[in-house]
Amino acid sequence: MPASPTMDPAIDPALVRRLIAAQFPEWAGLPVRAVDSAGTDNAMYRLGDDLAVRLPKAEWTEGQAEKERYWLPRLAPHLTLPVPEPVGHGVPGEGFERPWTVYRWLDGDDAYDAPITDLAHAAVELGRFGVSLRAADATGGPRSFRGGPVTDWEKGAMAPAIAALGADGTLAAAAVTEAWEAVLRLPRWRGAPVWVHADLLPGNLLTRDGRLHAVIDFGGLGTGDPACDMMAAWSLLTADTRPLFREASRVDDATWARGRGWALCWGVVTEAYYREKNPVLASVAHRTHVEALADFP
């Protein structure tokens, strides 16, 4: 479930310039521009035309930078869509006490700010991407924070979130509770752990000319049940394009059902938590649980 991060003060262009000058003098002097994002884990800055700097915002994101630097170069050759390429390993300094990373800039806009217009293409390509990710050797991979049952993630937050959103008419509490109870009866994943992205939300998908172009933000990368990566069916896609994603994803009925449960739970809990703190993310969450609920029998 969403964490309450302890934020670092003064993550701003001046800090990025100091870090770059101290640790990567070859890039000192390149212009630094903030990249707008509703993401809760990291701050992103563009460095010149070809690079991006990513700094963890909160204590609970520690370890993500090192994980991405180690695993992304190993996974990227097997994946069907472009992913971030780490090119610089930043260490604590200049008053910033967390590891940070410089990446090659990936061209495009996130799918929240620049919505995908060709959803049929996106459904197929995102499904194929998931297949390629799950096919990669997962030996030694860390467990994803969404790699287990959805109840391991929500930790009892679903019921109060339903009550809170139901009280103001944001959702139909009785219908959502009935659907949630059906999710709790689903059998658990019994297969071997596979790689999952774990956060395939519109803000983590890049578009170009209205089409899906790349997948970013692998902070949740890890191994476990592939159901969490099915959430894109309800956070991004529509009733007529979901079947394309399902077919391209090559998952069984049980995994699809667990993915729908993830979409319902993530959407409700996240909207309840972020509706005042992060309205953009809350709007994505609202769409996700509304679409998921409509798909329950």
Backbone bond lengths (Angstrom), bond angles and torsions (degrees), N, CA, C in turn:
res aa  C-N    CA-C-N  psi(-1)  N-CA   C-N-CA  omega(-1)  CA-C   N-CA-C  phi
1 M - - - 1.450 - - 1.524 109.27 -
2 P 1.341 119.22 161.88 1.459 119.86 -178.16 1.519 111.76 -56.36
3 A 1.316 114.94 140.04 1.456 120.73 179.19 1.520 109.65 -95.45
4 S 1.313 115.58 164.93 1.465 121.36 173.92 1.521 107.49 -103.88
5 P 1.338 117.47 91.81 1.447 120.39 -171.30 1.517 113.70 -71.98
6 T 1.337 114.72 149.35 1.451 121.07 168.94 1.524 106.77 -91.04
7 M 1.317 117.34 111.15 1.450 121.13 -170.74 1.524 111.90 -84.50
8 D 1.340 115.39 145.37 1.448 120.39 172.51 1.520 109.17 -78.64
9 P 1.331 117.93 140.64 1.461 119.62 177.33 1.522 111.09 -76.54
10 A 1.308 115.58 152.21 1.466 122.97 166.32 1.517 113.89 54.40
11 I 1.351 117.75 48.28 1.464 119.87 166.04 1.520 105.30 -83.72
12 D 1.314 115.70 104.02 1.452 120.39 -173.63 1.524 109.36 -148.20
13 P 1.333 118.90 174.24 1.463 120.19 -178.65 1.528 113.73 -56.47
14 A 1.331 117.22 -34.52 1.471 119.39 -179.81 1.523 110.85 -63.13
15 L 1.343 117.15 -41.78 1.456 120.48 177.17 1.526 110.62 -62.86
16 V 1.316 117.05 -44.13 1.464 119.89 179.87 1.522 110.53 -60.62
17 R 1.318 117.45 -42.87 1.467 120.04 179.40 1.519 110.99 -62.28
18 R 1.346 117.14 -40.09 1.471 119.74 179.09 1.529 110.82 -65.30
19 L 1.332 116.38 -43.90 1.462 119.68 -179.68 1.523 111.33 -62.58
20 I 1.317 116.43 -44.83 1.463 119.84 -179.69 1.529 110.69 -63.99
21 A 1.327 117.06 -44.89 1.466 120.17 -178.94 1.521 111.35 -61.60
22 A 1.327 117.16 -37.47 1.462 120.88 -177.01 1.523 112.58 -77.87
23 Q 1.333 117.56 -35.28 1.464 119.77 -171.13 1.526 114.44 -111.79
24 F 1.337 117.48 -24.45 1.460 121.25 179.14 1.530 108.77 -133.97
25 P 1.318 116.91 68.91 1.472 119.53 -174.99 1.525 113.30 -59.86
26 E 1.323 117.44 -22.47 1.465 119.39 178.80 1.528 111.84 -65.44
27 W 1.348 116.42 -19.01 1.468 120.33 179.53 1.527 111.88 -107.91
28 A 1.323 117.29 1.93 1.466 120.23 178.36 1.523 108.90 -62.30
29 G 1.301 115.60 141.49 1.453 119.98 -179.58 1.508 114.04 94.71
30 L 1.337 117.81 -15.44 1.461 119.02 175.54 1.525 109.71 -70.11
31 P 1.301 117.97 143.21 1.470 119.33 -179.44 1.524 111.52 -64.32
32 V 1.328 115.63 144.33 1.464 123.11 179.85 1.516 108.38 -117.08
33 R 1.333 116.25 125.58 1.469 121.09 -179.09 1.520 109.39 -132.02
34 A 1.324 116.35 133.86 1.458 120.39 177.35 1.521 109.82 -67.86
35 V 1.324 115.79 143.52 1.461 122.51 175.49 1.519 107.62 -106.39
36 D 1.316 116.92 118.25 1.460 120.47 -179.31 1.523 110.03 -63.89
37 S 1.330 115.41 135.90 1.453 120.19 179.64 1.517 109.28 -159.95
38 A 1.347 114.97 145.26 1.460 120.32 174.49 1.520 110.60 -92.47
39 G 1.326 117.41 8.02 1.453 121.21 -179.83 1.514 111.87 -63.33
40 T 1.322 115.90 147.69 1.458 120.92 -176.42 1.522 113.26 -101.52
41 D 1.337 118.17 -11.29 1.458 120.86 -171.81 1.521 114.25 -96.34
42 N 1.332 117.38 -39.72 1.452 121.23 -169.93 1.520 112.18 -136.18
43 A 1.323 115.28 152.10 1.460 122.00 170.55 1.522 107.84 -100.29
44 M 1.333 117.08 139.13 1.462 121.51 -175.97 1.524 109.87 -122.39
45 Y 1.340 114.92 135.44 1.461 121.26 177.35 1.524 108.77 -131.93
46 R 1.307 115.42 137.88 1.459 119.58 174.28 1.518 108.73 -84.20
47 L 1.320 115.70 135.79 1.464 122.54 -178.01 1.522 107.87 -118.18
48 G 1.328 116.05 105.86 1.455 118.95 -173.69 1.522 109.63 64.78
49 D 1.328 116.04 -152.28 1.462 120.58 -179.81 1.516 112.98 -94.67
50 D 1.337 117.22 -19.32 1.462 119.47 -167.23 1.519 114.89 -116.78
51 L 1.339 118.46 -1.32 1.458 120.65 -173.72 1.523 110.96 -131.21
52 A 1.338 115.43 160.50 1.463 122.26 175.20 1.518 108.29 -138.48
53 V 1.317 116.49 142.62 1.464 122.52 178.20 1.522 107.84 -111.59
54 R 1.323 116.10 131.02 1.469 121.20 -177.19 1.518 108.82 -124.25
55 L 1.333 116.31 122.01 1.459 121.51 -176.26 1.525 110.00 -122.05
56 P 1.337 118.15 129.12 1.467 120.57 177.41 1.526 110.86 -62.26
57 K 1.332 115.92 133.57 1.458 120.53 179.65 1.522 112.61 -84.03
58 A 1.320 117.46 -26.99 1.454 119.81 -165.57 1.524 111.66 -137.18
59 E 1.304 114.43 155.66 1.459 121.24 -177.51 1.514 112.38 -57.78
60 W 1.337 117.22 -38.03 1.449 119.61 -174.58 1.521 113.30 -73.37
61 T 1.347 117.83 -8.44 1.463 120.37 176.74 1.526 112.56 -90.53
62 E 1.319 117.29 -1.80 1.467 119.60 -179.96 1.517 109.93 -59.42
63 G 1.304 115.36 138.84 1.457 121.30 -177.72 1.517 112.37 101.29
64 Q 1.336 117.19 -21.98 1.463 118.79 -179.59 1.521 111.69 -65.86
65 A 1.321 117.08 -41.93 1.461 120.03 -177.29 1.523 111.06 -61.86
66 E 1.331 116.47 -46.13 1.456 120.13 -179.66 1.524 110.82 -64.35
67 K 1.339 116.51 -39.84 1.463 120.88 179.74 1.531 110.59 -62.23
68 E 1.316 116.72 -46.89 1.452 119.82 -179.79 1.522 111.25 -63.84
69 R 1.326 117.59 -41.71 1.463 120.08 -179.13 1.521 111.56 -62.92
70 Y 1.339 116.84 -35.41 1.465 119.74 -178.41 1.525 111.78 -78.54
71 W 1.334 116.63 -46.64 1.455 119.66 -168.89 1.521 114.54 -90.18
72 L 1.332 119.66 -34.03 1.457 119.00 -175.16 1.532 112.98 -60.33
73 P 1.349 119.97 -43.88 1.469 117.54 177.95 1.531 112.99 -63.14
74 R 1.332 117.41 -26.07 1.459 120.86 178.81 1.525 112.18 -79.48
75 L 1.337 116.43 -31.57 1.456 120.25 -178.19 1.525 112.89 -88.56
76 A 1.323 117.24 -33.39 1.467 121.41 -171.55 1.532 113.87 -51.71
77 P 1.340 119.85 -42.66 1.474 118.35 -178.26 1.528 113.81 -62.69
78 H 1.322 117.47 -18.56 1.466 120.84 -177.26 1.529 112.61 -95.91
79 L 1.334 118.05 -7.10 1.455 121.63 -170.87 1.523 111.82 -95.86
80 T 1.318 115.86 151.18 1.459 121.65 -173.94 1.522 113.82 -90.38
81 L 1.333 117.92 -7.03 1.459 121.91 176.67 1.519 109.29 -128.63
82 P 1.333 118.16 151.72 1.467 120.33 176.36 1.520 111.31 -60.53
83 V 1.337 115.45 145.92 1.459 122.78 176.84 1.528 108.00 -134.98
84 P 1.330 118.49 165.51 1.470 119.76 -177.78 1.523 112.65 -59.42
85 E 1.342 115.04 143.56 1.466 122.03 179.18 1.543 108.85 -114.67
86 P 1.330 117.58 107.91 1.477 118.87 178.37 1.530 110.50 -69.22
87 V 1.336 115.81 134.23 1.459 119.82 178.75 1.524 112.36 -128.01
88 G 1.334 118.02 -4.62 1.458 120.65 179.81 1.509 111.41 -151.81
89 H 1.317 116.59 131.99 1.468 123.19 -178.72 1.514 108.62 -103.05
90 G 1.338 116.50 104.92 1.455 120.47 178.45 1.511 111.79 -88.76
91 V 1.310 116.31 144.52 1.463 121.51 -179.94 1.530 108.83 -116.69
92 P 1.339 117.82 164.03 1.464 119.42 179.36 1.529 111.87 -54.98
93 G 1.306 115.36 143.14 1.458 120.61 178.72 1.510 110.94 169.82
94 E 1.326 116.57 168.85 1.467 122.46 177.36 1.528 112.03 56.17
95 G 1.338 116.03 31.28 1.449 119.99 179.73 1.509 114.61 86.16
96 F 1.327 117.92 -0.68 1.472 121.87 177.34 1.519 107.77 -106.80
97 E 1.320 117.11 120.67 1.459 120.82 -166.80 1.527 114.78 -103.83
98 R 1.328 117.00 27.56 1.469 119.74 178.80 1.523 110.48 -132.92
99 P 1.324 117.37 151.74 1.465 119.12 171.88 1.523 110.03 -62.38
100 W 1.314 115.86 149.84 1.461 121.51 -179.42 1.525 107.72 -144.88
101 T 1.338 117.06 171.32 1.453 119.75 -169.90 1.517 111.32 -139.70
102 V 1.318 114.86 145.41 1.464 122.23 169.14 1.530 107.38 -105.62
103 Y 1.336 115.76 131.53 1.459 121.99 -179.22 1.530 110.05 -119.12
104 R 1.313 115.64 157.95 1.450 120.02 166.55 1.533 107.56 -67.02
105 W 1.327 117.45 135.78 1.461 120.39 -179.48 1.525 110.10 -68.59
106 L 1.332 115.79 130.79 1.460 121.64 174.50 1.518 108.36 -101.18
107 D 1.308 116.60 121.81 1.456 120.70 -177.05 1.524 110.59 -70.69
108 G 1.320 116.22 144.71 1.455 121.38 177.26 1.518 111.55 133.72
109 D 1.319 115.65 174.44 1.460 123.18 177.26 1.512 108.67 -121.47
110 D 1.344 116.20 150.13 1.462 116.42 -179.52 1.525 110.16 -69.87
111 A 1.327 114.45 155.35 1.460 120.63 -171.06 1.518 113.24 -73.79
112 Y 1.331 118.02 -4.90 1.462 119.39 171.10 1.531 109.49 -82.32
113 D 1.335 116.37 -48.02 1.460 120.08 -178.81 1.526 112.35 -74.75
114 A 1.326 116.70 -32.19 1.464 121.98 179.84 1.526 107.65 -128.36
115 P 1.323 117.42 81.00 1.463 120.84 -173.28 1.523 113.30 -55.79
116 I 1.315 114.22 145.99 1.457 120.84 176.80 1.517 108.60 -69.55
117 T 1.318 116.55 129.01 1.464 120.59 177.94 1.525 111.67 -95.65
118 D 1.306 117.58 -28.18 1.468 121.16 177.52 1.523 108.17 -99.34
119 L 1.330 116.13 78.58 1.462 120.25 -176.04 1.529 112.39 -70.23
120 A 1.333 117.39 -28.60 1.463 119.29 178.16 1.528 110.16 -63.99
121 H 1.315 116.75 -44.49 1.472 121.26 176.82 1.522 109.94 -62.17
122 A 1.339 117.15 -44.36 1.457 121.08 -179.17 1.524 111.00 -62.32
123 A 1.324 117.00 -41.09 1.460 120.77 -179.01 1.519 110.88 -59.71
124 V 1.315 116.28 -45.82 1.470 120.04 -178.93 1.523 110.70 -69.26
125 E 1.337 117.02 -45.99 1.465 119.85 -176.59 1.530 111.59 -67.38
126 L 1.321 117.76 -37.42 1.458 119.78 179.08 1.524 110.30 -70.17
127 G 1.325 117.02 -37.46 1.454 119.62 175.12 1.516 111.80 -61.85
128 R 1.318 116.88 -44.62 1.470 121.15 178.45 1.523 111.23 -64.50
129 F 1.332 115.82 -37.67 1.457 119.24 177.21 1.528 110.52 -59.45
130 G 1.337 116.88 -46.04 1.457 120.23 178.74 1.515 112.46 -60.42
131 V 1.327 116.65 -40.44 1.460 120.28 178.08 1.529 110.10 -61.66
132 S 1.337 116.88 -44.46 1.468 119.95 -179.39 1.521 111.40 -65.54
133 L 1.328 117.21 -37.04 1.461 120.47 178.55 1.524 110.42 -66.52
134 R 1.330 116.87 -45.44 1.465 120.54 -178.21 1.525 112.53 -68.69
135 A 1.330 116.50 -23.08 1.464 120.10 179.79 1.519 112.58 -79.28
136 A 1.324 118.41 -17.07 1.465 121.34 -179.76 1.523 110.14 -69.23
137 D 1.313 115.59 147.83 1.456 121.44 -179.48 1.528 110.23 -60.52
138 A 1.330 115.94 121.44 1.466 120.77 -176.93 1.519 112.41 -97.24
139 T 1.315 118.30 7.63 1.460 121.26 -179.07 1.527 110.65 -58.33
140 G 1.309 116.67 125.12 1.462 121.55 178.42 1.507 114.43 81.50
141 G 1.315 118.00 -1.13 1.454 120.25 -178.97 1.521 111.91 -69.96
142 P 1.328 118.25 142.15 1.467 120.81 178.22 1.520 110.41 -70.41
143 R 1.306 117.48 153.69 1.455 120.85 177.82 1.526 109.90 -74.31
144 S 1.313 116.50 134.60 1.456 120.86 177.89 1.527 110.65 -73.57
145 F 1.316 115.91 148.95 1.467 119.14 178.07 1.526 111.35 -68.74
146 R 1.332 116.86 -12.19 1.462 121.17 172.43 1.521 111.12 -116.19
147 G 1.309 116.58 24.85 1.452 120.30 -176.17 1.512 114.91 -85.13
148 G 1.335 117.62 -10.77 1.449 121.53 -179.95 1.516 111.44 -104.65
149 P 1.328 117.28 -164.73 1.467 119.92 176.69 1.528 111.16 -61.25
150 V 1.321 116.06 152.25 1.455 120.04 -178.75 1.525 111.28 -60.55
151 T 1.317 117.31 -28.56 1.468 119.75 179.20 1.522 111.76 -67.61
152 D 1.339 118.02 -25.73 1.464 120.23 175.51 1.519 110.98 -68.08
153 W 1.332 116.13 -27.10 1.469 120.86 179.90 1.526 111.48 -85.28
154 E 1.328 117.11 -45.23 1.470 118.19 -173.61 1.525 113.16 -79.14
155 K 1.334 117.83 -24.25 1.473 121.69 172.46 1.538 112.89 48.80
156 G 1.321 116.20 44.19 1.453 119.70 176.66 1.509 115.62 84.63
157 A 1.344 118.13 5.20 1.470 120.93 -177.17 1.523 113.24 -80.50
158 M 1.330 117.18 -16.17 1.463 119.16 -173.91 1.532 111.74 -64.86
159 A 1.314 117.66 -48.56 1.474 119.96 -176.32 1.533 112.45 -59.02
160 P 1.339 119.69 -50.59 1.473 117.88 177.96 1.526 113.22 -65.15
161 A 1.341 117.26 -29.83 1.468 119.14 177.54 1.522 110.35 -67.94
162 I 1.343 117.35 -40.99 1.461 120.38 176.26 1.529 109.78 -60.69
163 A 1.319 115.88 -44.08 1.467 119.87 -179.20 1.527 111.04 -62.41
164 A 1.328 117.19 -43.53 1.466 121.18 -177.41 1.525 111.20 -65.85
165 L 1.326 116.91 -45.32 1.463 119.88 -178.31 1.525 111.43 -76.16
166 G 1.319 116.32 -29.09 1.454 119.31 176.55 1.511 112.38 -70.16
167 A 1.327 116.54 -33.46 1.463 120.90 -176.79 1.521 112.37 -62.96
168 D 1.329 117.62 -31.66 1.466 119.23 -179.83 1.526 112.55 -104.63
169 G 1.336 116.37 11.28 1.455 120.08 175.16 1.509 115.39 81.05
170 T 1.332 117.47 10.73 1.461 120.40 179.28 1.527 111.04 -67.03
171 L 1.318 117.50 -32.22 1.456 121.69 176.97 1.525 109.74 -142.81
172 A 1.320 114.84 164.76 1.466 121.46 176.71 1.524 107.52 -88.83
173 A 1.312 116.22 100.24 1.463 121.02 -170.36 1.524 112.30 -58.36
174 A 1.313 118.22 -41.24 1.463 120.57 -177.47 1.523 110.87 -64.39
175 A 1.328 117.25 -43.75 1.463 121.05 -179.04 1.525 111.07 -67.02
176 V 1.325 117.04 -42.39 1.463 120.02 179.61 1.526 110.34 -67.05
177 T 1.319 117.75 -39.80 1.465 120.63 178.34 1.529 110.89 -62.43
178 E 1.319 116.99 -41.89 1.460 120.54 178.38 1.529 110.82 -62.50
179 A 1.328 116.60 -43.67 1.461 120.36 178.50 1.528 110.66 -64.48
180 W 1.328 117.00 -41.65 1.458 121.33 179.68 1.520 111.53 -62.99
181 E 1.309 116.78 -39.32 1.463 119.82 177.16 1.524 111.29 -63.39
182 A 1.342 116.66 -34.65 1.463 120.02 175.23 1.527 110.80 -66.35
183 V 1.329 116.79 -37.93 1.469 120.49 176.93 1.524 110.43 -61.79
184 L 1.311 117.27 -41.24 1.461 120.88 -177.98 1.527 112.25 -65.69
185 R 1.320 117.90 -19.83 1.459 121.23 179.20 1.528 113.03 -89.20
186 L 1.323 117.76 -6.08 1.464 120.43 -177.61 1.530 111.29 -68.59
187 P 1.338 116.95 144.68 1.470 119.27 175.56 1.520 111.09 -67.25
188 R 1.316 116.01 148.02 1.463 120.70 -179.41 1.527 110.85 -80.88
189 W 1.307 114.33 161.41 1.476 122.00 176.34 1.518 109.57 -64.19
190 R 1.316 116.11 129.96 1.465 120.95 179.65 1.523 112.60 -117.40
191 G 1.313 116.65 2.17 1.454 119.71 -178.69 1.520 112.28 -82.13
192 A 1.330 114.60 176.03 1.467 120.22 175.62 1.526 109.07 -69.42
193 P 1.331 118.14 145.98 1.470 119.96 178.19 1.529 111.64 -59.34
194 V 1.315 116.43 141.16 1.457 122.75 176.07 1.525 108.62 -126.93
195 W 1.320 116.14 164.26 1.456 120.19 177.46 1.526 110.99 -66.57
196 V 1.328 116.72 138.39 1.462 122.73 172.38 1.524 108.74 -134.41
197 H 1.330 114.95 146.30 1.459 120.27 173.41 1.522 109.73 -75.90
198 A 1.341 115.61 -43.28 1.466 125.10 172.18 1.518 114.85 80.27
199 D 1.332 119.10 -2.45 1.473 119.28 -177.97 1.530 110.29 -149.61
200 L 1.328 116.53 49.18 1.461 120.74 -176.65 1.529 110.85 -80.85
201 L 1.319 114.88 68.07 1.453 123.18 178.99 1.528 109.53 -99.88
202 P 1.339 117.97 161.64 1.470 119.18 -179.02 1.524 114.27 -53.07
203 G 1.328 117.66 -35.76 1.461 119.76 -179.91 1.502 114.15 -68.39
204 N 1.331 117.77 -12.80 1.463 121.42 -179.28 1.528 112.11 -109.04
205 L 1.324 115.44 14.82 1.462 121.80 176.62 1.522 108.15 -120.75
206 L 1.326 116.84 131.15 1.457 120.81 179.52 1.520 110.10 -98.08
207 T 1.330 115.15 140.39 1.458 121.25 178.67 1.520 110.42 -116.13
208 R 1.314 114.19 153.84 1.461 120.89 172.98 1.520 107.34 -146.90
209 D 1.328 116.09 124.38 1.463 121.43 -177.76 1.527 111.53 55.30
210 G 1.342 116.35 37.77 1.453 120.88 175.38 1.507 115.41 79.84
211 R 1.327 117.14 4.56 1.464 121.07 -178.11 1.522 110.74 -119.13
212 L 1.316 115.08 151.22 1.465 120.30 175.25 1.517 109.08 -62.21
213 H 1.341 115.72 130.60 1.464 120.14 -174.92 1.521 112.97 -120.03
214 A 1.336 118.32 -37.73 1.465 120.51 -174.42 1.518 109.45 -157.87
215 V 1.325 115.35 163.45 1.464 123.05 175.99 1.517 107.96 -117.88
216 I 1.333 117.41 131.43 1.461 121.40 -177.55 1.523 110.18 -125.38
217 D 1.324 115.68 179.93 1.470 125.09 175.80 1.518 111.98 56.16
218 F 1.322 114.58 83.82 1.456 121.50 179.33 1.525 111.69 -100.65
219 G 1.338 115.99 30.88 1.458 119.59 178.73 1.514 113.20 -61.72
220 G 1.326 117.93 -29.19 1.463 122.01 178.66 1.507 113.62 -92.16
221 L 1.338 117.30 2.68 1.461 121.31 -178.40 1.522 111.64 -52.47
222 G 1.316 115.22 135.57 1.456 119.76 177.94 1.508 109.20 175.97
223 T 1.311 115.74 -166.17 1.456 120.36 -177.76 1.525 110.53 -115.05
224 G 1.324 115.10 160.17 1.452 120.02 178.28 1.511 111.63 151.90
225 D 1.324 115.28 -148.64 1.459 123.95 179.86 1.526 109.47 -76.69
226 P 1.335 119.20 127.67 1.472 120.26 -178.24 1.518 114.50 -70.99
227 A 1.330 118.55 -3.72 1.468 120.75 -175.14 1.516 112.72 -58.65
228 C 1.341 118.14 -36.12 1.471 119.37 -176.19 1.522 111.90 -61.67
229 D 1.337 118.09 -27.87 1.458 120.38 -179.81 1.521 112.65 -79.51
230 M 1.322 117.35 -4.92 1.458 120.21 173.78 1.527 111.33 -79.09
231 M 1.336 118.49 -11.76 1.467 121.10 -177.41 1.518 112.82 -56.70
232 A 1.343 117.07 -26.68 1.464 119.80 179.56 1.520 111.90 -58.14
233 A 1.327 117.39 -26.08 1.464 120.45 179.68 1.512 111.72 -59.21
234 W 1.332 116.64 -30.46 1.461 120.93 -176.56 1.528 112.88 -109.38
235 S 1.320 118.09 -24.18 1.468 120.20 178.27 1.520 111.85 -81.11
236 L 1.342 117.49 -24.31 1.464 121.88 -173.08 1.521 113.09 -121.96
237 L 1.330 116.43 -43.28 1.461 121.12 -167.36 1.529 112.38 -91.94
238 T 1.312 115.16 178.13 1.458 122.94 -177.11 1.527 109.25 -119.20
239 A 1.321 115.84 170.79 1.460 120.18 -177.00 1.515 111.87 -57.84
240 D 1.333 118.54 -34.21 1.455 120.12 -177.60 1.524 113.74 -85.60
241 T 1.354 117.73 -14.97 1.464 119.22 177.75 1.527 113.00 -104.39
242 R 1.330 117.49 -14.20 1.467 119.54 177.40 1.525 112.53 -57.81
243 P 1.343 119.55 -42.04 1.472 118.11 179.31 1.528 113.03 -60.12
244 L 1.331 118.15 -32.50 1.464 120.67 177.48 1.523 110.50 -64.84
245 F 1.334 115.35 -42.62 1.465 120.02 178.07 1.522 110.66 -64.79
246 R 1.320 116.63 -43.62 1.460 120.01 -179.37 1.522 111.28 -61.15
247 E 1.332 116.50 -44.68 1.461 119.64 179.76 1.525 111.35 -64.30
248 A 1.334 116.27 -44.35 1.466 120.04 -179.06 1.516 111.85 -68.02
249 S 1.345 117.48 -27.29 1.470 121.48 -178.62 1.518 113.06 -76.51
250 R 1.323 117.46 -21.69 1.476 122.49 176.81 1.531 112.39 57.70
251 V 1.307 116.80 43.52 1.463 120.40 178.22 1.523 109.84 -106.02
252 D 1.320 116.07 156.66 1.454 120.33 179.70 1.527 110.59 -81.79
253 D 1.343 115.27 173.09 1.459 120.44 -176.58 1.526 112.19 -60.70
254 A 1.342 116.75 -38.01 1.464 119.88 -177.00 1.531 111.19 -67.23
255 T 1.341 116.38 -40.92 1.461 119.66 178.78 1.528 110.45 -65.75
256 W 1.325 116.79 -40.07 1.467 120.50 177.27 1.525 110.56 -61.65
257 A 1.319 116.76 -43.06 1.466 120.59 -179.80 1.523 110.93 -64.99
258 R 1.326 117.13 -40.63 1.466 119.21 177.15 1.518 110.74 -65.74
259 G 1.332 116.46 -36.54 1.464 119.75 176.92 1.514 112.04 -62.93
260 R 1.327 117.01 -39.86 1.464 120.68 175.75 1.520 110.39 -63.51
261 G 1.328 116.34 -37.41 1.464 120.18 175.52 1.514 111.70 -63.91
262 W 1.334 116.71 -40.61 1.461 120.62 175.71 1.534 110.21 -59.97
263 A 1.335 116.46 -44.93 1.466 120.08 -178.38 1.525 110.86 -62.02
264 L 1.321 116.48 -43.13 1.460 119.97 178.69 1.524 110.57 -62.18
265 C 1.312 116.53 -50.09 1.461 121.04 -175.44 1.521 111.61 -68.57
266 W 1.332 116.64 -49.32 1.467 119.23 179.75 1.521 110.39 -58.11
267 G 1.331 116.38 -43.38 1.450 119.47 -178.18 1.514 112.75 -62.50
268 V 1.326 116.99 -47.17 1.465 120.43 -177.51 1.529 110.92 -66.79
269 V 1.329 117.24 -50.75 1.463 121.11 -176.94 1.528 110.85 -63.33
270 T 1.326 116.34 -42.11 1.464 119.69 -176.84 1.517 111.58 -70.96
271 E 1.330 118.06 -39.50 1.466 118.48 176.81 1.524 111.02 -63.42
272 A 1.328 116.34 -43.32 1.464 119.06 -179.70 1.523 111.56 -61.48
273 Y 1.319 116.74 -38.32 1.465 121.10 -176.47 1.529 112.02 -77.17
274 Y 1.339 117.20 -39.11 1.460 120.23 -169.06 1.527 114.77 -106.71
275 R 1.328 119.81 4.95 1.464 118.52 -171.51 1.520 112.76 -64.17
276 E 1.314 118.32 -24.30 1.467 119.94 174.41 1.524 111.90 -103.02
277 K 1.340 116.78 -32.11 1.465 120.05 -175.99 1.523 113.15 -79.10
278 N 1.339 117.10 -31.98 1.464 121.02 -174.46 1.528 108.29 -150.42
279 P 1.330 117.59 80.40 1.464 120.60 -175.07 1.529 114.01 -59.30
280 V 1.334 117.78 -31.32 1.469 119.72 179.10 1.517 110.31 -63.86
281 L 1.337 116.45 -51.21 1.462 119.83 179.33 1.526 110.75 -63.83
282 A 1.323 116.74 -37.49 1.462 120.10 178.79 1.525 111.26 -62.99
283 S 1.326 117.53 -35.22 1.466 119.74 179.05 1.526 111.00 -68.57
284 V 1.327 117.42 -37.59 1.467 120.63 175.04 1.525 109.73 -63.93
285 A 1.317 115.90 -42.73 1.458 120.63 -179.92 1.528 110.95 -63.06
286 H 1.339 117.06 -40.92 1.465 120.66 179.87 1.524 110.55 -61.23
287 R 1.322 115.79 -48.21 1.467 119.23 179.01 1.526 110.32 -58.86
288 T 1.327 116.41 -40.58 1.451 120.46 -175.66 1.527 111.68 -63.15
289 H 1.330 117.58 -47.49 1.468 117.13 -177.56 1.523 111.92 -74.53
290 V 1.330 118.29 -29.46 1.457 120.46 176.09 1.528 110.56 -65.07
291 E 1.327 116.95 -47.09 1.467 121.41 178.99 1.523 111.22 -64.13
292 A 1.332 116.52 -40.62 1.467 119.74 -179.74 1.515 111.05 -65.48
293 L 1.321 117.35 -45.21 1.457 120.18 -178.86 1.530 110.97 -59.79
294 A 1.318 116.69 -38.71 1.467 120.24 -179.93 1.514 112.73 -63.66
295 D 1.345 116.63 -21.02 1.462 121.44 -178.28 1.521 113.24 -92.02
296 F 1.337 117.98 -5.87 1.455 119.11 178.48 1.531 109.57 -75.14
297 P 1.337 117.23 144.34 1.470 119.57 178.22 1.520 111.12 -58.17
